[in-house]
Amino acid sequence: MSDELKKLTEQAHDGITTFDFDGKETPCIIIEEKKYDDMLAKVAGQSLSINTDLNILQDGLGNVFVEVVLTFSKGNIVEKFMIDAKTHLDFFVTLSKTSMFALSSPKSNYGKDNVFMIQLPRPEKAQDALEIIKNALIPKNQK
């Protein structure tokens, strides 16, 4: 394993899942409870937008990581999550279908309460990202 791949693997966020939200499978990033509570305290009751960037990192050998960067318009909040796309492809498949995802704490009841939903303004970006991820998961010498 290359040093770069090892570094990305170590940075990969563990709290990646999906849950049923109003009959639709929805992607979810689970963050540490204190960080989640602090984030909500800064933005609660405010109208805000969240810029969501999906930075795709690939090595041509079938390893793909996606850095999800969330920049909140209020509260001076920027959150980054590194996701191993090989391990969590379902996150990106559901993201391309729903164009939204949730942030949640470990103690939340997914799909019921205490989840922070983020809607992507341009659904085609998630679909484009999924195509890039799927293509990158296939090592170049196997195409």
C-alpha positions as CSV (number, residue, x, y, z in Angstrom):
1,M,0.0,0.0,0.0
2,S,1.4,3.4,-1.0
3,D,2.0,6.0,1.7
4,E,-0.7,8.2,0.0
5,L,-3.3,5.4,0.0
6,K,-2.4,4.6,3.6
7,K,-2.9,8.3,4.6
8,L,-6.3,8.5,2.8
9,T,-7.4,5.2,4.4
10,E,-6.5,6.6,7.9
11,Q,-8.4,9.8,7.2
12,A,-11.6,8.0,6.0
13,H,-14.6,8.7,8.1
14,D,-16.2,5.7,9.8
15,G,-19.7,7.1,10.4
16,I,-21.2,6.5,6.9
17,T,-24.6,4.9,6.6
18,T,-28.0,5.1,5.0
19,F,-31.4,5.0,6.6
20,D,-35.1,5.1,5.6
21,F,-36.4,8.6,5.4
22,D,-40.1,8.9,4.4
23,G,-39.8,5.7,2.4
24,K,-36.6,6.6,0.6
25,E,-33.1,5.3,1.4
26,T,-31.1,8.3,2.4
27,P,-27.3,8.7,2.9
28,C,-26.1,9.8,6.3
29,I,-22.8,11.0,7.8
30,I,-22.7,10.4,11.6
31,I,-20.5,12.9,13.5
32,E,-19.3,13.0,17.1
33,E,-22.1,14.1,19.3
34,K,-20.4,17.3,20.7
35,K,-19.4,18.4,17.3
36,Y,-23.0,17.8,16.0
37,D,-24.5,19.7,19.0
38,D,-22.1,22.6,18.6
39,M,-22.9,22.9,14.9
40,L,-26.6,22.9,15.5
41,A,-26.3,25.5,18.2
42,K,-24.5,27.9,15.8
43,V,-27.2,27.6,13.0
44,A,-30.4,26.7,14.8
45,G,-33.4,28.8,13.7
46,Q,-31.4,30.6,11.0
47,S,-32.0,30.5,7.3
48,L,-28.8,29.3,5.7
49,S,-27.3,27.6,2.7
50,I,-24.7,24.9,2.7
51,N,-22.3,24.6,-0.2
52,T,-21.4,21.0,-0.8
53,D,-18.3,20.0,-2.7
54,L,-17.5,16.4,-3.6
55,N,-13.7,16.2,-4.3
56,I,-12.9,12.8,-5.9
57,L,-9.4,11.4,-5.3
58,Q,-8.4,8.3,-7.3
59,D,-5.2,6.4,-8.0
60,G,-6.0,4.6,-11.2
61,L,-5.8,1.3,-9.3
62,G,-9.4,1.1,-8.2
63,N,-9.0,3.1,-5.0
64,V,-11.4,6.1,-4.8
65,F,-11.9,8.5,-1.9
66,V,-14.3,11.4,-1.9
67,E,-13.7,14.4,0.3
68,V,-17.1,15.9,1.2
69,V,-16.7,19.6,2.0
70,L,-19.6,21.4,3.7
71,T,-19.4,25.2,3.9
72,F,-22.2,26.8,5.9
73,S,-23.3,30.3,5.0
74,K,-23.7,31.1,8.7
75,G,-21.9,30.1,11.9
76,N,-18.4,30.1,10.2
77,I,-18.6,26.3,9.8
78,V,-16.6,24.2,7.3
79,E,-16.7,20.5,7.8
80,K,-14.7,17.9,5.8
81,F,-15.3,14.2,5.6
82,M,-13.2,11.7,3.7
83,I,-15.2,8.8,2.5
84,D,-13.8,5.6,1.0
85,A,-16.0,5.1,-2.0
86,K,-15.1,1.5,-2.4
87,T,-16.4,0.7,1.1
88,H,-19.4,3.1,1.0
89,L,-20.5,3.1,-2.6
90,D,-24.1,2.8,-1.4
91,F,-23.8,6.3,0.2
92,F,-23.1,7.8,-3.3
93,V,-25.7,5.6,-5.1
94,T,-28.4,6.9,-2.7
95,L,-27.1,10.5,-2.8
96,S,-27.5,10.4,-6.6
97,K,-31.1,9.3,-6.2
98,T,-32.2,11.6,-3.4
99,S,-30.0,14.6,-3.9
100,M,-29.9,15.0,-0.1
101,F,-28.1,13.5,2.9
102,A,-28.3,13.8,6.6
103,L,-25.8,14.8,9.3
104,S,-26.5,13.0,12.6
105,S,-25.0,12.2,15.9
106,P,-24.5,8.6,17.1
107,K,-27.4,9.0,19.6
108,S,-29.9,10.2,17.0
109,N,-32.8,8.1,15.9
110,Y,-32.1,8.0,12.1
111,G,-35.1,9.0,10.1
112,K,-37.1,10.0,13.1
113,D,-35.5,12.9,15.0
114,N,-32.3,14.9,15.5
115,V,-31.0,14.7,12.0
116,F,-29.9,17.7,10.0
117,M,-30.9,17.3,6.3
118,I,-28.9,18.9,3.5
119,Q,-30.4,19.2,0.0
120,L,-28.0,19.5,-2.9
121,P,-28.9,22.4,-5.1
122,R,-27.9,20.6,-8.3
123,P,-28.8,16.9,-8.3
124,E,-26.9,16.3,-11.5
125,K,-23.6,16.9,-9.6
126,A,-24.2,13.9,-7.4
127,Q,-25.1,11.8,-10.5
128,D,-22.0,13.0,-12.3
129,A,-19.9,12.2,-9.2
130,L,-21.4,8.7,-9.0
131,E,-20.4,8.0,-12.6
132,I,-16.8,9.2,-12.0
133,I,-16.6,7.1,-8.8
134,K,-17.9,3.9,-10.5
135,N,-15.5,4.4,-13.4
136,A,-12.6,5.0,-11.0
137,L,-13.3,1.9,-8.9
138,I,-12.4,-0.2,-11.9
139,P,-8.6,-0.5,-12.2
140,K,-7.4,1.0,-15.5
141,N,-5.8,-2.3,-16.6
142,Q,-9.2,-4.1,-16.3
143,K,-11.2,-1.8,-18.6
